[in-house]
Amino acid sequence: MQETAQTADESLFSERFKHYNSTTDSLSIIFLFSAENIRVRIEPIKEKIPKHVLKVIEEELAKLVMLESSSSCVESTYDYLDWLTMLPWGNFSDENFDIQKAEKILDNDHYGLSHVKERILEFIAVRRLKGTSKGLINLKKICNIFLRSKQMFHSTVPWNRQYANINNKCILFLWQLGKSSSDDPGSALLELLDPEQNADFRDLYLDVTIDLSKVLFVCTANVLDKIPTPLLDRMEVINISGYITDDKMHIARDHLLKTTCMECGIKPEQVVVRDAALRSLIENYCREPGVRNLQKHIEKIYRKIALKLVREGASAETPEVSVKNFIIDESNLADYVGKPVLYADKIYEQTPVGVVMGLSTKSTGGSTLYIETTSVEEGEGKGGLHITGQLGDVMKESAEIAHTVARRIMLEKEPKNLFFANSKLHLHIPEGATPKDGPSAGCTMITSFLSLAMKKPVRKDLAMTGEVTLTGRILPIGGVKEKTIAARRSQVKMMIFPEGNRRDFDELACNLKEGLDVHFVDEYEQIFELAFGYNMGSPPLNFRRSLTSFMWDLLSGCFQ
């Protein structure tokens, strides 16, 4: 159908263009050609174009024909008409409300992400019950666009000119909000995403109203901090956390290995990738939240195998020349993808005095974060704190708060201990080339200070995270899933999370929580007992408090 329409357009153009005077200069012919090309483009959809838009097109066409070929306005006028006539006026895709089909597409093409799939199905179900096509598009496209956002690239097309080729298509936004005050689309998006206004959206470049009420808009973001609050209020945020190792194993087995094998022209039975090799590839080369890097490494393996097969004489015409099978295991993985680029996060088998394992998140997912503290100078009144490790302002403030809280706690528990008053301390966080920021290491820093002051190491299999206040309260943090994955990778047995993150942890998959002793706290005193109370001479604080309460109740009962 498209080829027929194109042929008809060319014939119509040829009939019209042959009437132009052959003596017209070449530049004029080019511009007349451009004007006629615009007319040919709008001819089949002339009745579908809104009257106010058609009027603007006719006026601009008349201006284009009348302009001198040397005029600077010719090119801009044609560009404007080109964009205006490329819009999908009156062009709609077929609707599909089949929930079962959508669910099948989602499960076949994507592993995990159950909450995202559920939201997509809810969206389709509501539209089916309402009997409206507002925002509906092809099922395959909506399922893929929602769940493949990690594979998208930033568009280089000007933000105010991005349009789909059908009016009820899904548009994926990849703009960078807050990057530049002069080119920030935030204000336009406020109007664009408002259902009360987008039926008559006026683009600043086209300067005509466009009905966008039937378009489904999907925006992607790595962080929400730079999105203006009024704009965020108009959106529904669906958080997509990274894949864990088990997820990546399933995706590699069910999709990546099969697809790559076929694309490289290799028979599936010729290559066997052991589970140990696949797990090593994921943990030592590809820890990113997505699977793009994993796919690149799998492709690298199969390309090397293809090269070996071709050197033995195999080809598309004679695949039977080589019947050699390749087994990829942990021992020969480096021969195909090189030496590991990532290593275990665990630095210490037994954390020494003044060292505590924290948890953090970065672009590659979760990771452990060691807080190291040592005394560099002692003397009466020499107390102080020096900080290194390329820390951001928020993290530096957390270190200062942790130092203050640690001094208060030590004063309460051991009044005669003047360690903080007379010791200049140096706090460092390894991987100094990596910038670090955020408040979630507050409780880890306090524990590091107290460990050094009491000359007592913490449990070797303990990791913790949580923001702390000056009064010792523990506040919620983000990245619970990523931090749990990092803890498991470092053989952590006991984890400490803020009480405010209990629900986040409960929502994790059972296999991710298995084997972990997780404690939720809302005061630092609880962390103190867990970190240092494993082998103390005196009873734990909670036990002493319970014993005191019991004795008080007993004495009170004697006088009743």
Helices and strands as residue ranges (DSSP letters): H 2-17, H 26-42, H 51-66, H 73-86, H 99-109, H 114-130, H 139-147, G 149-151, G 159-161, E 170-173, H 186-192, G 198-200, E 201-202, E 209-210, E 216-219, H 229-233, H 245-251, I 252-256, H 257-263, G 268-270, E 271-273, H 275-284, H 292-311, G 319-321, E 326-328, H 333-337, E 355-362, E 365-378, E 384-388, H 393-413, H 419-422, E 423-428, H 442-454, E 462-464, E 467-468, E 474-475, H 480-489, E 494-498, G 499-501, H 502-506, H 510-513, E 517-521, H 524-532, H 541-558
